[in-house]
Amino acid sequence: MNKKSIITALLTLVALAGQGKEIPQDWFKTDTITIRGRIEGYDAERFGFTSMECYFYDVMEKDNSTLLLEINPDGTFEKRFSINYPRHMIFSFFGESKVGFSKIPLFARPGETTDITVKQNECGQYECYYNGGASKDVERWLKSDLRLQEMCSRLDEFKGEFSEANVIAEQLWLDMSARIDSVSHRNHFTPMEMQLAQAEMQDKFAFSLISYALAYADRLTPWQQQPDGSWRQIVTDSVKLRLIKDVNNFRLLKRVDFDNPLLLTDEFFYFTLSRVHWARPNQETSLSGVEGIKQRIRNSHAAYQELMRTDHLTLTEQLCIYKWMLESIEEWKMNEEVFPLFLSSFSHPYVRQKAERFYQKEMEETELTHQLPEGAGIEIIRKIMDRYPNRYLVIDFWGLGCGACIISIQNSKNLRAEIAKRDDVKLVFISYDKTAGGSDAYKKFVSEWLVDEETICITVTDFRRLQELFHFNGVPYYETITPDGRRVRDDLRINGYQNFDVELKRLNEKLK
């Protein structure tokens, strides 16, 4: 078969995936999954780790999370959590494994139990063996070395012009297609495995093309410090910048089936949604209130369809608007006309069902604070509460390798000095390192920028436990704990220091 025939055959498979071939009727379903198994010959000291983690992004949920898979001394493990659709997930040890084994890939469907045995293969390397379930059905795909993300780096890291980028994108599509064809033939992919590989390719292709475009715009609008010390974006080339709004520069997105539900299985899809949302050449409205929202939604409908060259709102486009809806709680809580405007965008039955349930849950929510979550790691928070009774605690979760965290801490030094004069609130900075207490680099930064603050450095594993308890997977992240030891609701918690006094005053008034 020549290259042209191969590509034609692959594109046919893509079309079949979009029509739902091989996809079960209950593909979208909210249910728990259980992951259990055992690592043969496990010894914590010999392996170099006692847990593995997975950054968990679910496009149907408002908050992301980190899942921690704790490994027992005998090598057994078990984890149970809820998902909304089948997921390709990877539990990894982000460190230096002493035995070469560092990740467990799996494919999980709602309602299933995935049983995994990790043991040495005939070459002496540790390998995952799946004992039934969805992972067993697509085992060849899970273990295949497609390297699609690696291949895409030449596009999303490209710094040239749009015309050159589209040439690279064209070749990338051909190369990824050929790569899938080669690996699938060698590993004897089933039809479902081929569809999953194709969906993975499409998702990563869309992500890379739009990432290139957004980086292109960023290079033309750098931030520049003004004489008064503030920062402002400037435009260095307005002619080139207009290219970002030209849908012809995104014409290769036509090759991606944005209605394909298998796109959601790829771990990159959450980020692809964000890229699609920000890449749309949308004209914002000057109108405010309900009329402004109506206009923005109409603009979004038109812009998405133009960007993807479709005559309807695809599943991906509906999910973009769904995420927008999740972030607009305050708007539709204040005006009953707003939520129906979002709801009218959802023709996909599952998206519409999730939107209605989320709306109902939020409208029924009357509590402003909640009990602290229970689980491993919460004792760290309780010890802080014991040290500072009768105060609000504003906890700043941060990391030395997080640029946004560093800038926030450096820029807020004077603001924090004023906050420190208050006797009703205490700022607490929690970070992580390989060992509790922190590295020399951590101690140096703290001595320069956080010398008079309450700083706590815990192990990476303990930090991951807190991420799981408080449902976050990125930093900086903030939590607010009330003087009576309760967690403040998401929409009321204090996020940063720029409007600290105003936000704390609002919170006090709400809690009266």
Solvent accessible surface area in square Angstrom, and as a share of the most:
residue,aa,sasa,rsa
1,M,169,0.76
2,N,97,0.50
3,K,102,0.43
4,K,164,0.69
5,S,47,0.30
6,I,31,0.16
7,I,20,0.10
8,T,81,0.47
9,A,45,0.35
10,L,6,0.03
11,L,77,0.38
12,T,74,0.43
13,L,46,0.23
14,V,11,0.06
15,A,51,0.39
16,L,63,0.31
17,A,0,0.00
18,G,25,0.24
19,Q,124,0.55
20,G,29,0.28
21,K,102,0.43
22,E,103,0.46
23,I,22,0.11
24,P,46,0.29
25,Q,188,0.83
26,D,66,0.34
27,W,9,0.03
28,F,37,0.15
29,K,74,0.31
30,T,62,0.36
31,D,54,0.28
32,T,44,0.26
33,I,2,0.01
34,T,13,0.08
35,I,1,0.00
36,R,97,0.35
37,G,13,0.13
38,R,110,0.40
39,I,0,0.00
40,E,66,0.30
41,G,50,0.48
42,Y,20,0.08
43,D,68,0.35
44,A,40,0.31
45,E,144,0.65
46,R,114,0.42
47,F,0,0.00
48,G,28,0.27
49,F,10,0.04
50,T,69,0.40
51,S,10,0.07
52,M,2,0.01
53,E,12,0.05
54,C,9,0.05
55,Y,80,0.30
56,F,21,0.09
57,Y,40,0.15
58,D,2,0.01
59,V,2,0.01
60,M,4,0.02
61,E,70,0.32
62,K,76,0.32
63,D,61,0.32
64,N,28,0.14
65,S,9,0.06
66,T,0,0.00
67,L,12,0.06
68,L,3,0.02
69,L,0,0.00
70,E,67,0.30
71,I,12,0.06
72,N,70,0.36
73,P,127,0.80
74,D,86,0.45
75,G,0,0.00
76,T,42,0.25
77,F,4,0.02
78,E,102,0.46
79,K,34,0.14
80,R,164,0.60
81,F,24,0.10
82,S,59,0.38
83,I,1,0.00
84,N,3,0.02
85,Y,3,0.01
86,P,0,0.00
87,R,14,0.05
88,H,23,0.10
89,M,6,0.03
90,I,58,0.29
91,F,0,0.00
92,S,15,0.10
93,F,46,0.19
94,F,128,0.53
95,G,46,0.44
96,E,155,0.69
97,S,23,0.15
98,K,135,0.57
99,V,38,0.22
100,G,71,0.68
101,F,12,0.05
102,S,39,0.25
103,K,111,0.47
104,I,1,0.00
105,P,18,0.11
106,L,0,0.00
107,F,5,0.02
108,A,1,0.00
109,R,52,0.19
110,P,8,0.05
111,G,47,0.45
112,E,52,0.24
113,T,60,0.35
114,T,2,0.01
115,D,46,0.24
116,I,0,0.00
117,T,30,0.17
118,V,0,0.00
119,K,72,0.30
120,Q,102,0.45
121,N,37,0.19
122,E,174,0.78
123,C,101,0.60
124,G,40,0.39
125,Q,121,0.54
126,Y,33,0.13
127,E,48,0.22
128,C,9,0.06
129,Y,65,0.25
130,Y,5,0.02
131,N,84,0.43
132,G,28,0.27
133,G,33,0.32
134,A,5,0.04
135,S,0,0.00
136,K,95,0.40
137,D,94,0.49
138,V,2,0.01
139,E,27,0.12
140,R,91,0.33
141,W,12,0.04
142,L,15,0.07
143,K,77,0.32
144,S,20,0.13
145,D,78,0.40
146,L,9,0.04
147,R,113,0.41
148,L,2,0.01
149,Q,96,0.43
150,E,114,0.51
151,M,39,0.17
152,C,3,0.02
153,S,40,0.26
154,R,99,0.36
155,L,0,0.00
156,D,37,0.19
157,E,118,0.53
158,F,46,0.19
159,K,151,0.64
160,G,18,0.18
161,E,63,0.28
162,F,6,0.02
163,S,81,0.52
164,E,84,0.38
165,A,0,0.00
166,N,7,0.04
167,V,105,0.60
168,I,41,0.21
169,A,0,0.00
170,E,63,0.28
171,Q,81,0.36
172,L,0,0.00
173,W,2,0.01
174,L,48,0.24
175,D,41,0.21
176,M,0,0.00
177,S,2,0.01
178,A,37,0.29
179,R,47,0.17
180,I,0,0.00
181,D,21,0.11
182,S,58,0.38
183,V,0,0.00
184,S,7,0.05
185,H,124,0.55
186,R,139,0.51
187,N,38,0.19
188,H,143,0.64
189,F,27,0.11
190,T,46,0.27
191,P,81,0.51
192,M,36,0.16
193,E,0,0.00
194,M,23,0.10
195,Q,4,0.02
196,L,1,0.00
197,A,0,0.00
198,Q,0,0.00
199,A,1,0.00
200,E,21,0.10
201,M,1,0.01
202,Q,0,0.00
203,D,2,0.01
204,K,6,0.02
205,F,0,0.00
206,A,0,0.00
207,F,24,0.10
208,S,1,0.01
209,L,1,0.01
210,I,0,0.00
211,S,14,0.09
212,Y,0,0.00
213,A,0,0.00
214,L,43,0.21
215,A,36,0.28
216,Y,6,0.02
217,A,18,0.14
218,D,90,0.46
219,R,87,0.32
220,L,20,0.10
221,T,21,0.12
222,P,49,0.31
223,W,156,0.55
224,Q,92,0.41
225,Q,101,0.45
226,Q,39,0.17
227,P,143,0.90
228,D,117,0.61
229,G,37,0.35
230,S,55,0.35
231,W,145,0.51
232,R,136,0.50
233,Q,79,0.35
234,I,39,0.20
235,V,83,0.48
236,T,83,0.48
237,D,46,0.24
238,S,64,0.41
239,V,98,0.56
240,K,77,0.33
241,L,41,0.20
242,R,150,0.55
243,L,60,0.30
244,I,24,0.12
245,K,110,0.47
246,D,53,0.27
247,V,23,0.13
248,N,84,0.43
249,N,17,0.09
250,F,1,0.00
251,R,113,0.41
252,L,15,0.08
253,L,0,0.00
254,K,121,0.51
255,R,77,0.28
256,V,8,0.04
257,D,35,0.18
258,F,9,0.04
259,D,51,0.26
260,N,0,0.00
261,P,20,0.13
262,L,0,0.00
263,L,2,0.01
264,L,4,0.02
265,T,4,0.02
266,D,7,0.04
267,E,62,0.28
268,F,32,0.13
269,F,3,0.01
270,Y,47,0.18
271,F,65,0.27
272,T,1,0.01
273,L,6,0.03
274,S,44,0.28
275,R,64,0.23
276,V,0,0.00
277,H,37,0.17
278,W,174,0.61
279,A,3,0.02
280,R,28,0.10
281,P,20,0.13
282,N,16,0.08
283,Q,120,0.53
284,E,110,0.49
285,T,30,0.17
286,S,117,0.75
287,L,92,0.46
288,S,94,0.61
289,G,52,0.50
290,V,22,0.13
291,E,91,0.41
292,G,0,0.00
293,I,7,0.04
294,K,59,0.25
295,Q,52,0.23
296,R,56,0.20
297,I,9,0.05
298,R,128,0.47
299,N,30,0.15
300,S,1,0.00
301,H,45,0.20
302,A,66,0.51
303,A,6,0.05
304,Y,1,0.00
305,Q,47,0.21
306,E,93,0.42
307,L,0,0.00
308,M,3,0.01
309,R,93,0.34
310,T,39,0.23
311,D,129,0.67
312,H,84,0.38
313,L,24,0.12
314,T,3,0.02
315,L,5,0.03
316,T,1,0.01
317,E,0,0.00
318,Q,7,0.03
319,L,0,0.00
320,C,3,0.02
321,I,0,0.00
322,Y,1,0.00
323,K,27,0.11
324,W,35,0.12
325,M,0,0.00
326,L,2,0.01
327,E,131,0.59
328,S,8,0.05
329,I,16,0.08
330,E,90,0.40
331,E,69,0.31
332,W,2,0.01
333,K,64,0.27
334,M,163,0.73
335,N,53,0.27
336,E,148,0.67
337,E,96,0.43
338,V,3,0.02
339,F,10,0.04
340,P,73,0.46
341,L,34,0.17
342,F,1,0.00
343,L,26,0.13
344,S,84,0.54
345,S,5,0.03
346,F,2,0.01
347,S,93,0.60
348,H,42,0.19
349,P,104,0.65
350,Y,20,0.07
351,V,0,0.00
352,R,94,0.34
353,Q,70,0.31
354,K,24,0.10
355,A,0,0.00
356,E,76,0.34
357,R,139,0.51
358,F,30,0.13
359,Y,59,0.23
360,Q,102,0.46
361,K,128,0.54
362,E,25,0.11
363,M,89,0.40
364,E,113,0.51
365,E,49,0.22
366,T,112,0.65
367,E,93,0.42
368,L,46,0.23
369,T,16,0.09
370,H,67,0.30
371,Q,143,0.64
372,L,10,0.05
373,P,30,0.19
374,E,129,0.58
375,G,37,0.35
376,A,66,0.51
377,G,2,0.02
378,I,11,0.06
379,E,87,0.39
380,I,26,0.13
381,I,0,0.00
382,R,92,0.34
383,K,126,0.53
384,I,1,0.00
385,M,41,0.18
386,D,114,0.59
387,R,120,0.44
388,Y,40,0.15
389,P,84,0.53
390,N,124,0.64
391,R,70,0.26
392,Y,13,0.05
393,L,1,0.01
394,V,1,0.00
395,I,0,0.00
396,D,3,0.01
397,F,0,0.00
398,W,1,0.00
399,G,0,0.00
400,L,63,0.31
401,G,84,0.81
402,C,21,0.13
403,G,49,0.47
404,A,61,0.47
405,C,1,0.01
406,I,33,0.17
407,I,102,0.52
408,S,32,0.20
409,I,1,0.01
410,Q,61,0.27
411,N,101,0.52
412,S,3,0.02
413,K,84,0.36
414,N,124,0.64
415,L,66,0.33
416,R,4,0.01
417,A,57,0.44
418,E,102,0.46
419,I,9,0.05
420,A,75,0.58
421,K,153,0.65
422,R,80,0.29
423,D,120,0.62
424,D,46,0.24
425,V,4,0.02
426,K,42,0.18
427,L,9,0.04
428,V,0,0.00
429,F,0,0.00
430,I,0,0.00
431,S,0,0.00
432,Y,63,0.24
433,D,31,0.16
434,K,178,0.75
435,T,91,0.53
436,A,70,0.54
437,G,41,0.39
438,G,11,0.11
439,S,49,0.32
440,D,121,0.63
441,A,60,0.46
442,Y,14,0.05
443,K,109,0.46
444,K,141,0.60
445,F,22,0.09
446,V,22,0.13
447,S,69,0.44
448,E,91,0.41
449,W,61,0.21
450,L,1,0.01
451,V,95,0.55
452,D,128,0.66
453,E,36,0.16
454,E,32,0.14
455,T,40,0.24
456,I,32,0.16
457,C,15,0.09
458,I,13,0.07
459,T,42,0.25
460,V,46,0.27
461,T,34,0.20
462,D,36,0.19
463,F,1,0.01
464,R,22,0.08
465,R,58,0.21
466,L,0,0.00
467,Q,5,0.02
468,E,39,0.18
469,L,25,0.12
470,F,1,0.00
471,H,99,0.44
472,F,8,0.03
473,N,22,0.11
474,G,42,0.40
475,V,37,0.21
476,P,45,0.28
477,Y,25,0.09
478,Y,23,0.09
479,E,0,0.00
480,T,0,0.00
481,I,0,0.00
482,T,8,0.04
483,P,61,0.38
484,D,110,0.57
485,G,15,0.14
486,R,68,0.25
487,R,39,0.14
488,V,1,0.01
489,R,42,0.15
490,D,44,0.23
491,D,45,0.23
492,L,5,0.03
493,R,36,0.13
494,I,0,0.00
495,N,83,0.43
496,G,12,0.11
497,Y,9,0.03
498,Q,133,0.59
499,N,90,0.46
500,F,6,0.02
501,D,88,0.46
502,V,105,0.60
503,E,36,0.16
504,L,0,0.00
505,K,131,0.56
506,R,82,0.30
507,L,0,0.00
508,N,53,0.27
509,E,90,0.40
510,K,106,0.45
511,L,58,0.29
512,K,198,0.84
